Amino acid sequence: MPEILFIVHRAPWPPDRGDRIRSWHMFEALAKLAPVHVAALADNESDAAQAHEKMTPLCKSLAIEVRKISRPLALASAVLRGEPVSNRLFRNAALARYVDALVRQGSITHIVGFSGQMAQYLPAGFDGPVLMDFVDVDSAKFATYAEQDQRQPLNWVHRREARVLGAYEAKVARHVDASLFVSEAEAALFRTRSGLGGDTVHAVENGIDTDRFDPALGFDPVDTDAGPLAIFTGQMDYRPNIDAVCWFAADILPLIRRQHPDARFAIVGRAPTDEVRALAKLPGVLVTGEVPDVRPWLAAAAAVVAPLLLARGVQNKLLEAMAMARPVVASAAAATGIDATRGEHLLVADDAAGMAAAVSSLFNDREAAARMGQAARAQMIARYGWDARLAPLGALLGLSA
């Protein structure tokens, strides 16, 4: 009987951030194919406890270890060893022992790794099918960081990580049966960088639960102040999200408020840094921190914005907003990878003036904004159901539900 080992960089529950949303739905898809053993890391004890409570009854076996290494120590160790810092940050001896012992028992027939940092746990000599879901080309992300931060003292860290991690990603991909990426754009980029072809490098896109993200469900009001509300959702200790909201709050919102003096901007997401919290001092800016449910905030928004300067793959925040029939204004980077028509399903702008004009146009014409939101939801229903998006997993593993 087949049994699958799922090795994942963050325990998939709760699915409240982009990586865990994808890994949770992947776990559910794998569980329809065969019993699943899960080996996972967690950022803290609370996350580990939540995941244990939810997932233990659903898994053949479950091991979750909490990451504790600091970034400075990981950097120093990685430089000395000549390896990617990303790998050192996600190295855990106890989890490695669990994986090795489980594979030695002989019941594991298939392995799926999630996020490139977890490739280090793939056992040497395993003779069953192995899939590696890299999700994004992380080495390209660090290359972009290096380009953007050329004057920063630690710029060399990003340049080194881009080079070393890129070589590691290609090495891993040559040794697994298939490498997965969240969009065709990411898959094509990796094929170019690695020299591998479409026979082993595949796009398996993210989806969206359109039954859960449905404006018809009705939500209690979370915002009763006057004035049109633009919102941004995301993990607010993640550098690209921080840069996006700082740009919007400082440069774009003031332009919008020239035409709409009562316009407001809500930053909705867990773990806001001090830099993000300080934005609440600016006129019209609200920083919520973690919220129990993002859907009421989406329902309250006159526009959802994604002014990301750096974005890889498919942005779950946009899929959620569009499924909730919200009009979206995104940067070109954020919109890349989403099957949507500009001007029909969302608006795209890349400079402050263009972003402000696009948001203001939605505030000015609520009927047109509503039509765009409805068109976006229809596109999500037609194109982005999770079952359809993850259907290729069975064929790639040689298993059928």
Solvent accessible surface area in square Angstrom, and as a share of the most:
residue,aa,sasa,rsa
1,M,202,0.90
2,P,40,0.25
3,E,24,0.11
4,I,0,0.00
5,L,0,0.00
6,F,0,0.00
7,I,0,0.00
8,V,0,0.00
9,H,11,0.05
10,R,34,0.12
11,A,2,0.02
12,P,0,0.00
13,W,67,0.23
14,P,22,0.14
15,P,41,0.26
16,D,67,0.35
17,R,45,0.16
18,G,33,0.32
19,D,29,0.15
20,R,4,0.02
21,I,20,0.10
22,R,1,0.01
23,S,1,0.01
24,W,18,0.06
25,H,35,0.16
26,M,0,0.00
27,F,3,0.01
28,E,67,0.30
29,A,21,0.17
30,L,0,0.00
31,A,47,0.36
32,K,126,0.53
33,L,27,0.13
34,A,9,0.07
35,P,63,0.40
36,V,2,0.01
37,H,9,0.04
38,V,0,0.00
39,A,0,0.00
40,A,0,0.00
41,L,0,0.00
42,A,2,0.02
43,D,46,0.24
44,N,66,0.34
45,E,113,0.51
46,S,70,0.45
47,D,8,0.04
48,A,8,0.06
49,A,62,0.48
50,Q,78,0.35
51,A,0,0.00
52,H,71,0.32
53,E,145,0.65
54,K,79,0.33
55,M,0,0.00
56,T,78,0.45
57,P,106,0.67
58,L,90,0.45
59,C,18,0.11
60,K,116,0.49
61,S,34,0.22
62,L,31,0.15
63,A,14,0.11
64,I,17,0.09
65,E,55,0.25
66,V,22,0.13
67,R,49,0.18
68,K,164,0.69
69,I,38,0.20
70,S,57,0.37
71,R,169,0.62
72,P,99,0.62
73,L,107,0.53
74,A,0,0.00
75,L,36,0.18
76,A,50,0.39
77,S,16,0.10
78,A,0,0.00
79,V,63,0.36
80,L,156,0.78
81,R,165,0.60
82,G,52,0.50
83,E,26,0.11
84,P,6,0.04
85,V,17,0.10
86,S,11,0.07
87,N,4,0.02
88,R,50,0.18
89,L,14,0.07
90,F,12,0.05
91,R,86,0.31
92,N,28,0.14
93,A,67,0.52
94,A,33,0.25
95,L,0,0.00
96,A,37,0.28
97,R,157,0.57
98,Y,51,0.19
99,V,1,0.00
100,D,61,0.31
101,A,40,0.31
102,L,11,0.06
103,V,28,0.16
104,R,184,0.67
105,Q,135,0.60
106,G,59,0.57
107,S,42,0.27
108,I,11,0.06
109,T,48,0.28
110,H,17,0.08
111,I,0,0.00
112,V,0,0.00
113,G,0,0.00
114,F,1,0.00
115,S,8,0.05
116,G,7,0.07
117,Q,24,0.10
118,M,0,0.00
119,A,8,0.06
120,Q,50,0.22
121,Y,12,0.05
122,L,37,0.18
123,P,27,0.17
124,A,108,0.84
125,G,81,0.78
126,F,41,0.17
127,D,141,0.73
128,G,17,0.16
129,P,44,0.28
130,V,17,0.10
131,L,0,0.00
132,M,0,0.00
133,D,0,0.00
134,F,4,0.02
135,V,24,0.14
136,D,31,0.16
137,V,1,0.00
138,D,25,0.13
139,S,0,0.00
140,A,8,0.06
141,K,32,0.14
142,F,36,0.15
143,A,30,0.24
144,T,32,0.19
145,Y,23,0.09
146,A,9,0.07
147,E,117,0.53
148,Q,91,0.40
149,D,45,0.24
150,Q,132,0.59
151,R,236,0.86
152,Q,103,0.46
153,P,119,0.75
154,L,106,0.53
155,N,13,0.06
156,W,102,0.36
157,V,21,0.12
158,H,46,0.21
159,R,134,0.49
160,R,27,0.10
161,E,3,0.01
162,A,13,0.10
163,R,164,0.60
164,V,23,0.13
165,L,5,0.03
166,G,17,0.16
167,A,67,0.52
168,Y,44,0.17
169,E,6,0.03
170,A,13,0.10
171,K,116,0.49
172,V,16,0.09
173,A,3,0.02
174,R,140,0.51
175,H,145,0.65
176,V,17,0.10
177,D,81,0.42
178,A,4,0.03
179,S,1,0.01
180,L,0,0.00
181,F,1,0.00
182,V,2,0.01
183,S,2,0.01
184,E,88,0.40
185,A,50,0.39
186,E,8,0.04
187,A,0,0.00
188,A,43,0.33
189,L,55,0.27
190,F,4,0.02
191,R,55,0.20
192,T,113,0.66
193,R,110,0.40
194,S,17,0.11
195,G,69,0.66
196,L,42,0.21
197,G,33,0.32
198,G,46,0.44
199,D,113,0.59
200,T,38,0.22
201,V,0,0.00
202,H,47,0.21
203,A,34,0.26
204,V,3,0.01
205,E,26,0.12
206,N,4,0.02
207,G,0,0.00
208,I,9,0.04
209,D,54,0.28
210,T,23,0.13
211,D,117,0.61
212,R,110,0.40
213,F,17,0.07
214,D,26,0.14
215,P,43,0.27
216,A,91,0.71
217,L,99,0.49
218,G,51,0.49
219,F,50,0.21
220,D,120,0.62
221,P,110,0.69
222,V,55,0.32
223,D,31,0.16
224,T,121,0.71
225,D,96,0.50
226,A,84,0.65
227,G,25,0.24
228,P,15,0.10
229,L,5,0.02
230,A,1,0.01
231,I,0,0.00
232,F,0,0.00
233,T,8,0.05
234,G,22,0.21
235,Q,23,0.10
236,M,0,0.00
237,D,74,0.38
238,Y,90,0.34
239,R,108,0.40
240,P,6,0.04
241,N,6,0.03
242,I,7,0.04
243,D,46,0.24
244,A,0,0.00
245,V,0,0.00
246,C,27,0.16
247,W,43,0.15
248,F,0,0.00
249,A,3,0.02
250,A,56,0.44
251,D,70,0.36
252,I,0,0.00
253,L,3,0.01
254,P,62,0.39
255,L,51,0.26
256,I,1,0.00
257,R,64,0.23
258,R,194,0.71
259,Q,101,0.45
260,H,28,0.13
261,P,96,0.61
262,D,73,0.38
263,A,1,0.00
264,R,34,0.12
265,F,0,0.00
266,A,0,0.00
267,I,1,0.00
268,V,2,0.01
269,G,10,0.10
270,R,46,0.17
271,A,50,0.39
272,P,14,0.09
273,T,42,0.24
274,D,123,0.64
275,E,81,0.36
276,V,0,0.00
277,R,130,0.47
278,A,47,0.37
279,L,18,0.09
280,A,51,0.39
281,K,177,0.75
282,L,66,0.33
283,P,94,0.59
284,G,24,0.23
285,V,13,0.08
286,L,75,0.37
287,V,23,0.13
288,T,38,0.22
289,G,5,0.05
290,E,111,0.50
291,V,32,0.18
292,P,145,0.91
293,D,35,0.18
294,V,34,0.19
295,R,34,0.12
296,P,21,0.13
297,W,27,0.09
298,L,1,0.00
299,A,42,0.33
300,A,40,0.31
301,A,2,0.01
302,A,13,0.10
303,A,0,0.00
304,V,2,0.01
305,V,0,0.00
306,A,0,0.00
307,P,0,0.00
308,L,3,0.01
309,L,95,0.47
310,L,14,0.07
311,A,20,0.15
312,R,46,0.17
313,G,7,0.07
314,V,9,0.05
315,Q,25,0.11
316,N,16,0.08
317,K,26,0.11
318,L,0,0.00
319,L,0,0.00
320,E,18,0.08
321,A,0,0.00
322,M,0,0.00
323,A,0,0.00
324,M,0,0.00
325,A,2,0.01
326,R,53,0.19
327,P,3,0.02
328,V,0,0.00
329,V,0,0.00
330,A,0,0.00
331,S,3,0.02
332,A,29,0.22
333,A,33,0.26
334,A,0,0.00
335,A,11,0.09
336,T,68,0.40
337,G,26,0.25
338,I,16,0.08
339,D,63,0.33
340,A,25,0.19
341,T,72,0.42
342,R,147,0.54
343,G,53,0.51
344,E,90,0.41
345,H,18,0.08
346,L,3,0.01
347,L,36,0.18
348,V,37,0.21
349,A,14,0.11
350,D,90,0.47
351,D,84,0.43
352,A,25,0.19
353,A,66,0.51
354,G,27,0.26
355,M,0,0.00
356,A,6,0.05
357,A,62,0.48
358,A,15,0.12
359,V,0,0.00
360,S,5,0.03
361,S,51,0.33
362,L,7,0.04
363,F,12,0.05
364,N,90,0.46
365,D,66,0.34
366,R,126,0.46
367,E,128,0.57
368,A,34,0.26
369,A,4,0.03
370,A,55,0.42
371,R,155,0.57
372,M,20,0.09
373,G,0,0.00
374,Q,107,0.48
375,A,29,0.23
376,A,0,0.00
377,R,33,0.12
378,A,60,0.46
379,Q,36,0.16
380,M,0,0.00
381,I,97,0.49
382,A,89,0.69
383,R,68,0.25
384,Y,0,0.00
385,G,30,0.29
386,W,20,0.07
387,D,110,0.57
388,A,61,0.47
389,R,48,0.18
390,L,8,0.04
391,A,69,0.53
392,P,55,0.35
393,L,1,0.01
394,G,9,0.09
395,A,90,0.70
396,L,48,0.24
397,L,3,0.01
398,G,65,0.62
399,L,29,0.14
400,S,97,0.63
401,A,111,0.86
